[in-house]
């Protein structure tokens, strides 16, 4: 206090006039600071973050752009993932509608934990005999609310608002969604509500790429979700009307089904390798169990990294076949596992599965113990990956349990209903299983990926991850490389168009029966070779594009 009072006194020697000058300078600084505050963007506005923001990769481009805007506005990965989802509910309702569900692997840099978030579209308690198209309990709204509540930073309204605007004012149909529309054109035109929303004004065809799709009723629902949160949907003012609309559409839900629905945070399937740990979604996202099993088999003793180029396609096929055979041991009818997550891909289990592996020959599927079991798979899903500059990441896979779910809307809501999950009929979450790779010691995120494409979803994911994280190839090279798949039944190794003659010869020489296919799965992936947060400028992010898909990956430096 003594020093400060002396400096402030005009009677001190050598300090004449100093208080006035200090006042002028201070006033000027306050004025300039106020101007800077007014001119600088605030959190929640695009451009708030300067430099590296993270990245987003999705199967549908407009959703990726919205996610990038949220990261630019200062949002965390959980914020961007929430905004990406709600955008997808408008631009890709065939696979990500409000009536559907999904699973995410979530890495939070603050508490340094990696978890599975399960918000699948589950079966209602009972389905009356009169239900012509049984439907599931919607999981997406509450799932992403749970994600945002736990790890988000921006306001909920800021994340749902962009999707509401897309639905209300219309958005161009993307190539990705146009491809889905074309697959079921006749069925969509046969139903008046879907013909009104997805059909051309002529009524003779569905919308095509670039044509505007407006969803006013869905915009109203999104508006309620924006203002009131998902409580309005699951037990509030919307619930009674929604249940009646579901019944009119041939589905069956009760108020208690909606009120009781809760997303579930689960442990991941954690597979250590070297200094890193690969985290996979735990069942009922059953593809996580398949991917984790493959990863353990490939990473033990650096098996994949040490293999020569002629063996790598063979090794991928053999590990996939064994992982699918093992799935028949633990997969339950409802998609859950009879084993704990820690046991699904244990080192001992993988060693037993690979005990009869030969680098020189294919082991026929029928000689495995147990042999693979044929199973119908739901091929319809979509995925996305988001990571932020702090090292948080969210990798998600979503499904309506069928393309366009039941194919019917809940009248007056614009909400497509997800199909009743039935594994025996090939409708359910078995193909969902994203992954994230972290270093638990230094707390950095290195890799995040999610995939879709039915039975080939986990193998396509591991094709990319093995090249990137085990063989240390650039992510771009890994994404472009041709993929290998073997599900056990039939005992055939599938390969993508364009695979090299040398790779085909190597597989044939080892006794594989081969079948060519145009594409295997769709992958969205991000890779930071030095981990993040660290040298973020080295991070890369990619989405599958033609011929596999029509996605978009975006970032900003």
C-alpha positions in Angstrom: 0.0 0.0 0.0 2.9 2.4 0.8 4.5 2.1 -2.6 1.2 2.5 -4.4 0.2 5.6 -2.4 3.6 7.2 -3.0 3.3 6.7 -6.7 -0.1 8.2 -6.7 0.8 11.3 -4.8 1.4 14.5 -6.9 3.7 15.8 -4.1 6.3 13.0 -4.6 9.5 14.1 -6.2 9.7 13.4 -9.9 6.1 12.4 -10.1 4.5 15.7 -11.0 1.5 15.1 -13.4 1.9 11.3 -13.4 -1.6 10.5 -11.9 -3.3 12.4 -14.7 -1.2 10.7 -17.4 -2.0 7.3 -15.8 -5.7 8.2 -15.9 -5.5 9.1 -19.6 -3.7 5.9 -20.5 -6.0 3.7 -18.4 -9.0 5.4 -20.0 -7.6 4.8 -23.4 -6.9 1.2 -22.6 -10.5 0.7 -21.3 -11.9 2.2 -24.5 -9.7 0.1 -26.8 -10.5 -3.0 -24.8 -14.2 -2.3 -25.1 -13.9 -1.8 -28.8 -12.0 -5.1 -29.1 -14.6 -6.9 -27.1 -17.3 -5.6 -29.4 -15.4 -6.5 -32.6 -14.1 -9.9 -31.5 -16.5 -12.9 -32.0 -18.0 -14.3 -28.8 -18.2 -17.9 -27.9 -21.1 -19.5 -29.8 -20.4 -17.5 -32.9 -18.4 -18.9 -35.9 -14.8 -17.7 -35.9 -14.5 -17.6 -32.1 -11.6 -20.1 -32.3 -8.6 -19.0 -34.3 -6.3 -21.6 -35.8 -6.9 -25.4 -35.4 -10.4 -26.4 -34.3 -10.4 -30.2 -34.7 -12.4 -32.0 -37.4 -15.6 -33.6 -38.5 -16.2 -36.5 -40.9 -19.7 -37.7 -41.9 -21.5 -39.6 -44.6 -23.6 -36.5 -45.4 -21.8 -33.2 -46.2 -24.2 -30.6 -44.8 -24.0 -32.2 -41.4 -20.2 -32.1 -41.5 -20.3 -28.3 -42.3 -22.6 -27.7 -39.3 -20.3 -29.6 -37.0 -17.3 -27.6 -38.2 -19.2 -24.4 -37.5 -19.8 -25.6 -33.9 -16.1 -26.3 -33.4 -15.3 -22.9 -34.8 -17.7 -21.3 -32.4 -15.8 -22.8 -29.4 -17.8 -26.0 -29.0 -16.3 -29.2 -27.6 -16.5 -32.5 -29.5 -19.7 -33.3 -27.7 -21.3 -30.1 -28.8 -20.3 -30.6 -32.5 -21.5 -34.3 -32.3 -24.9 -33.2 -31.0 -25.2 -30.6 -33.8 -24.1 -33.1 -36.4 -26.7 -35.6 -35.3 -29.6 -33.2 -35.4 -28.5 -32.0 -38.8 -28.5 -35.7 -40.0 -32.0 -36.2 -38.6 -33.0 -33.7 -41.3 -30.6 -34.4 -44.1 -30.3 -38.2 -43.7 -33.6 -39.3 -42.0 -33.4 -42.6 -43.8 -30.7 -43.7 -41.4 -30.6 -41.1 -38.6 -34.1 -39.9 -38.0 -35.4 -38.8 -34.6 -37.1 -42.2 -34.3 -33.9 -44.1 -34.5 -30.9 -44.8 -32.2 -27.3 -45.6 -32.1 -24.1 -46.0 -30.1 -21.0 -43.8 -29.6 -17.6 -44.2 -28.2 -16.8 -40.9 -26.3 -13.4 -39.7 -25.2 -13.5 -36.7 -22.8 -10.2 -34.9 -22.4 -11.3 -33.3 -19.1 -11.9 -36.4 -17.0 -9.6 -38.5 -19.3 -12.2 -41.2 -19.6 -13.4 -43.2 -22.6 -16.9 -44.7 -22.5 -19.6 -46.3 -24.6 -22.9 -44.4 -24.9 -25.8 -46.7 -25.8 -29.0 -45.0 -27.0 -30.3 -47.7 -29.3 -33.9 -47.7 -30.5 -35.1 -50.5 -28.2 -38.3 -52.6 -28.4 -41.4 -51.5 -26.5 -42.6 -53.6 -23.6 -45.3 -55.1 -25.7 -46.6 -55.1 -29.2 -50.3 -55.7 -29.8 -51.3 -58.2 -32.4 -52.9 -55.4 -34.5 -49.6 -53.5 -35.0 -49.0 -53.8 -38.8 -45.5 -52.2 -38.7 -44.1 -52.6 -35.1 -41.8 -49.8 -34.2 -39.0 -49.1 -31.7 -38.6 -46.6 -28.9 -36.7 -43.5 -30.2 -33.3 -43.2 -28.7 -31.5 -40.4 -30.5 -33.0 -37.3 -28.8 -32.3 -38.5 -25.3 -29.0 -40.0 -26.4 -27.5 -36.8 -27.6 -29.0 -34.8 -24.8 -27.1 -37.2 -22.4 -23.9 -36.6 -24.4 -24.3 -32.8 -24.4 -25.3 -32.7 -20.7 -22.2 -34.5 -19.6 -19.6 -33.1 -21.9 -21.0 -30.1 -23.8 -20.1 -26.5 -23.5 -22.4 -24.5 -25.7 -26.1 -24.0 -25.1 -28.5 -26.8 -26.2 -30.5 -24.3 -28.4 -27.4 -23.5 -30.4 -26.9 -27.1 -31.3 -30.5 -28.0 -32.3 -31.3 -24.6 -34.0 -29.3 -25.3 -37.3 -31.2 -28.5 -37.9 -34.5 -26.8 -37.2 -33.6 -24.1 -39.8 -32.7 -26.8 -42.4 -36.1 -28.5 -41.9 -38.1 -25.3 -41.9 -36.5 -23.4 -44.8 -35.5 -26.5 -46.8 -32.1 -27.9 -47.8 -30.8 -29.4 -51.1 -31.0 -33.2 -51.2 -27.4 -34.5 -51.0 -26.0 -37.2 -53.2 -25.9 -39.5 -50.1 -29.6 -39.1 -49.3 -30.6 -39.2 -53.0 -29.0 -42.7 -53.2 -31.2 -43.8 -50.2 -34.3 -42.4 -51.8 -33.7 -44.1 -55.0 -33.4 -47.5 -53.3 -37.0 -47.5 -52.1 -38.6 -45.1 -54.5 -41.7 -47.2 -55.1 -42.4 -47.8 -51.4 -42.0 -44.1 -50.6 -44.3 -43.0 -53.3 -46.9 -45.5 -52.2 -47.4 -43.8 -48.9 -49.1 -40.3 -48.9 -47.0 -38.8 -46.1 -43.6 -40.0 -47.5 -44.7 -39.0 -51.0 -45.5 -35.5 -49.8 -42.1 -35.0 -48.1 -39.7 -37.1 -50.2 -41.6 -37.0 -53.5 -41.2 -34.6 -56.4 -44.1 -32.2 -57.0 -45.2 -34.3 -60.0 -45.9 -37.2 -57.6 -44.2 -39.5 -60.1 -40.7 -39.8 -58.6 -38.7 -39.1 -55.4 -36.5 -36.0 -55.0 -33.2 -36.1 -56.7 -29.8 -34.6 -55.8 -29.9 -30.8 -55.5 -33.7 -30.5 -55.2 -35.0 -28.8 -52.1 -36.6 -30.9 -49.3 -38.7 -29.0 -46.7 -40.0 -30.7 -43.5 -42.3 -28.2 -41.7 -43.7 -30.7 -39.2 -40.3 -32.0 -38.3 -39.1 -28.4 -37.9 -41.9 -27.8 -35.3 -40.8 -30.9 -33.4 -37.2 -29.7 -33.5 -38.3 -26.3 -32.3 -40.0 -27.9 -29.2 -36.8 -30.0 -28.6 -34.7 -26.8 -28.9 -36.9 -24.9 -26.4 -37.9 -27.6 -24.0 -35.3 -30.3 -24.3 -36.1 -34.0 -25.0 -38.3 -34.1 -21.9 -41.2 -32.8 -24.0 -40.8 -35.7 -26.4 -40.4 -38.5 -23.8 -42.9 -37.4 -21.1 -44.2 -33.9 -21.7 -46.8 -32.2 -23.8 -45.9 -34.0 -27.0 -46.0 -37.5 -25.7 -49.8 -38.3 -26.0 -50.1 -37.0 -29.5 -46.9 -38.9 -30.6 -48.2 -42.2 -29.1 -51.5 -41.8 -31.0 -49.6 -41.0 -34.2 -47.4 -44.1 -33.8 -50.6 -46.2 -33.4 -52.0 -44.7 -36.6 -48.8 -45.6 -38.4 -49.2 -49.3 -37.4 -46.6 -49.1 -34.6 -47.0 -49.5 -30.9 -45.7 -47.4 -28.0 -47.0 -46.6 -24.6 -46.3 -43.6 -22.5 -44.3 -45.7 -20.1 -42.0 -46.8 -22.9 -41.1 -43.2 -23.6 -40.9 -42.1 -19.9 -38.7 -45.1 -18.9 -36.3 -44.8 -21.8 -32.8 -43.9 -20.7 -29.4 -43.9 -22.5 -26.8 -46.1 -20.9 -23.2 -45.3 -20.3 -21.1 -48.5 -20.5 -17.5 -49.6 -20.3 -15.7 -49.9 -23.6 -14.0 -53.0 -24.8 -10.4 -51.9 -24.1 -7.6 -53.6 -26.1 -4.1 -52.4 -25.1 -1.3 -52.6 -27.7 2.1 -51.1 -27.1 1.7 -47.8 -25.3 -1.8 -47.3 -26.7 -5.3 -48.6 -26.0 -8.0 -49.2 -28.6 -11.5 -48.6 -27.2 -14.4 -50.3 -29.0 -18.2 -49.9 -28.4 -19.4 -52.7 -26.1 -22.6 -54.7 -27.1 -25.4 -54.4 -27.9 -23.3 -52.5 -30.6 -22.1 -56.0 -31.5 -19.7 -54.9 -34.2 -17.5 -53.5 -31.4 -17.0 -57.0 -30.2 -16.0 -58.2 -33.7 -13.7 -55.3 -34.2 -12.1 -55.7 -30.8 -11.5 -59.4 -31.4 -9.9 -58.7 -34.8 -7.7 -56.0 -33.2 -6.4 -58.2 -30.5 -5.5 -61.0 -33.0 -3.8 -58.5 -35.3 -1.9 -56.6 -32.6 -0.5 -59.5 -30.5 3.2 -59.7 -31.0 2.9 -57.0 -33.7 1.6 -59.8 -36.0 0.1 -57.4 -38.6 3.0 -55.0 -38.5 5.5 -57.8 -38.9 3.7 -59.6 -41.7 4.9 -59.1 -45.3 2.7 -57.5 -47.8 1.6 -60.9 -49.3 0.4 -62.0 -45.9 -1.5 -58.9 -44.8 -4.7 -59.5 -46.8 -4.7 -63.2 -45.7 -4.2 -62.1 -42.1 -7.1 -59.7 -42.3 -9.4 -62.4 -43.7 -8.4 -65.1 -41.2 -8.8 -62.8 -38.2 -12.2 -61.6 -39.4 -13.4 -65.1 -40.0 -12.4 -66.1 -36.4 -13.9 -63.0 -34.9 -17.3 -63.7 -36.6 -17.1 -67.3 -35.5 -16.5 -66.2 -31.9 -19.4 -63.8 -32.1 -21.7 -66.8 -32.4 -20.5 -67.8 -28.9 -21.3 -64.6 -27.0 -24.0 -62.7 -29.0 -27.5 -63.0 -27.5 -30.8 -62.7 -29.4 -31.2 -59.1 -28.2 -27.7 -58.1 -29.3 -26.2 -58.2 -25.8 -23.2 -60.3 -24.8 -23.0 -63.2 -22.5 -19.4 -62.1 -21.7 -18.2 -59.0 -19.9 -16.6 -56.3 -22.1 -13.1 -57.1 -20.6 -13.5 -60.8 -21.7 -14.6 -60.3 -25.3 -11.1 -59.5 -26.6 -8.8 -60.8 -23.9 -5.3 -61.9 -24.8 -6.1 -65.5 -23.9 -9.2 -65.6 -26.0 -7.4 -64.2 -29.0 -4.5 -66.7 -28.6 -7.0 -69.6 -28.6 -8.7 -68.3 -31.7 -5.4 -67.9 -33.5 -3.9 -71.2 -32.3 -4.5 -72.9 -35.7 -3.6 -69.8 -37.8 -1.2 -70.5 -40.6 0.6 -67.7 -42.5 0.8 -70.1 -45.5 -2.7 -71.4 -45.8 -6.4 -70.6 -45.3 -8.0 -72.7 -42.5 -11.5 -73.6 -43.8 -14.3 -72.0 -41.7 -15.8 -75.4 -40.9 -12.6 -76.4 -39.1 -13.0 -73.6 -36.6 -14.2 -74.4 -33.1 -16.9 -73.3 -33.0 -17.6 -72.8 -36.7 -19.2 -69.5 -37.9 -23.0 -69.2 -37.7 -25.0 -67.6 -40.6 -26.9 -64.5 -39.5 -29.0 -61.9 -41.2 -27.5 -58.4 -40.8 -29.0 -54.9 -41.0 -26.9 -53.1 -43.7 -28.5 -49.7 -43.1 -26.7 -47.3 -40.8 -24.6 -44.1 -41.0 -21.7 -42.9 -39.0 -19.6 -39.8 -38.1 -16.5 -38.8 -36.2 -15.8 -35.5 -34.4 -12.7 -34.4 -32.4 -11.7 -31.1 -30.9 -8.5 -29.3 -30.3 -8.3 -30.4 -26.7 -8.2 -34.1 -27.5 -11.9 -35.0 -26.9 -13.5 -37.2 -29.5 -16.9 -38.7 -30.3 -17.3 -41.6 -32.8 -20.9 -42.7 -33.5 -22.9 -45.1 -35.6 -26.7 -44.7 -36.0 -29.5 -46.8 -37.4 -33.2 -46.9 -38.0 -33.0 -50.7 -37.9 -33.9 -50.7 -41.6 -33.7 -48.2 -44.4 -36.3 -45.5 -43.6 -37.2 -47.5 -40.5 -40.8 -48.7 -40.8 -41.3 -46.5 -43.8 -44.0 -44.6 -42.0 -44.2 -41.2 -40.2 -45.9 -40.5 -36.9 -48.6 -38.3 -38.3 -48.2 -34.6 -37.7 -44.6 -34.8 -36.4 -42.5 -35.5 -39.5 -40.7 -38.2 -37.4 -40.0 -41.4 -39.2 -40.4 -44.5 -37.0 -37.5 -46.9 -36.5 -38.3 -50.5 -37.2 -38.7 -53.0 -34.3 -35.3 -54.5 -33.6 -35.3 -58.2 -34.5 -32.0 -59.9 -35.0 -33.5 -63.0 -36.5 -35.0 -60.8 -39.2 -31.8 -58.8 -39.8 -33.1 -55.6 -38.1 -31.0 -54.2 -35.3 -27.7 -52.8 -34.1 -25.3 -55.7 -34.7 -23.3 -53.7 -37.3 -22.6 -50.7 -35.0 -19.2 -50.5 -33.4 -17.1 -47.3 -33.5 -13.6 -47.1 -31.9 -11.2 -44.5 -30.4 -7.4 -45.0 -29.7 -5.7 -43.2 -26.8 -2.5 -43.2 -24.8 -3.7 -43.5 -21.2 -0.3 -42.5 -19.8 0.1 -39.1 -21.5 -3.7 -38.6 -22.1 -3.7 -38.1 -25.8 -6.2 -39.2 -28.5 -4.6 -40.7 -31.6 -7.3 -42.2 -33.7 -11.1 -42.2 -34.0 -13.3 -44.1 -36.5 -16.8 -45.2 -37.1 -18.2 -47.3 -39.9 -21.4 -48.6 -41.5 -22.3 -51.2 -44.2 -23.8 -54.1 -42.5 -21.7 -57.2 -41.9 -18.7 -55.6 -43.5 -18.8 -52.5 -41.2 -16.4 -53.9 -38.5 -14.0 -55.4 -41.0 -13.9 -52.2 -43.1 -13.1 -50.3 -39.9 -10.3 -52.6 -39.0 -8.9 -52.5 -42.5 -8.4 -48.8 -42.1 -7.3 -48.9 -38.5 -4.7 -51.6 -39.0 -3.0 -49.9 -41.8 -3.0 -46.6 -39.9 -2.2 -47.6 -36.3 -0.4 -50.9 -36.8 1.4 -50.5 -40.1 1.8 -46.8 -39.6 0.5 -45.8 -43.1 -0.9 -42.3 -43.6 -4.6 -42.2 -43.0 -5.3 -41.0 -46.5 -3.5 -44.1 -47.9 -5.3 -46.4 -45.5 -8.7 -45.0 -46.5 -8.0 -45.4 -50.2 -6.6 -48.9 -49.9 -8.8 -51.8 -51.2 -10.5 -53.8 -48.4 -10.8 -57.4 -47.5 -13.7 -59.1 -45.7 -14.5 -62.7 -44.5 -17.5 -63.4 -42.4 -17.2 -67.2 -42.2 -20.5 -68.1 -43.9 -20.1 -68.4 -46.8 -16.4 -69.4 -46.6 -15.4 -66.8 -49.2 -12.9 -63.9 -49.0 -14.5 -60.8 -50.5 -12.3 -58.1 -51.9 -13.0 -54.7 -53.5 -12.7 -53.8 -57.1 -9.2 -52.6 -57.9 -7.2 -54.9 -55.5 -3.8 -55.7 -57.0 -3.2 -58.9 -59.0 -0.4 -59.7 -56.5 -2.8 -59.6 -53.6 -5.3 -61.8 -55.4 -2.5 -64.3 -56.3 -1.3 -64.4 -52.7 -4.9 -65.1 -51.4 -5.5 -67.8 -54.0 -2.2 -69.4 -53.3 -3.2 -69.8 -49.7 -6.4 -71.5 -50.6 -8.9 -68.7 -50.3 -12.1 -68.7 -52.5 -12.4 -65.2 -53.7 -15.3 -63.0 -54.7 -15.1 -59.5 -56.1 -17.5 -56.8 -54.8 -17.8 -53.1 -55.7 -17.3 -51.8 -52.1 -16.9 -52.9 -48.5 -18.3 -50.6 -45.9 -18.1 -46.9 -45.3 -15.6 -45.4 -42.9 -15.1 -42.0 -41.3 -11.8 -41.6 -39.5 -9.4 -39.1 -37.9 -5.7 -39.6 -37.0 -3.3 -37.5 -35.0 0.2 -39.2 -35.3 1.6 -37.4 -32.3 -1.6 -37.5 -30.3 -3.8 -34.6 -29.4 -3.5 -32.2 -27.7 0.0 -32.0 -29.1 1.1 -31.1 -32.6 -2.5 -30.7 -33.8 -1.5 -29.5 -37.3 -0.4 -33.1 -38.1 -3.9 -34.4 -37.6 -5.9 -35.7 -40.6 -9.5 -36.6 -41.1 -11.2 -38.4 -44.0 -14.6 -39.7 -45.1 -15.3 -42.4 -47.6 -16.2 -40.9 -51.0 -17.1 -42.5 -54.3 -17.4 -45.3 -55.0 -18.0 -46.2 -51.4 -20.0 -43.2 -50.3 -20.6 -39.5 -50.6 -19.2 -38.2 -47.3 -17.3 -35.1 -46.4 -14.4 -34.5 -43.9 -13.7 -30.9 -42.8 -11.3 -29.2 -40.5 -9.6 -25.8 -40.1 -6.1 -24.7 -39.3 
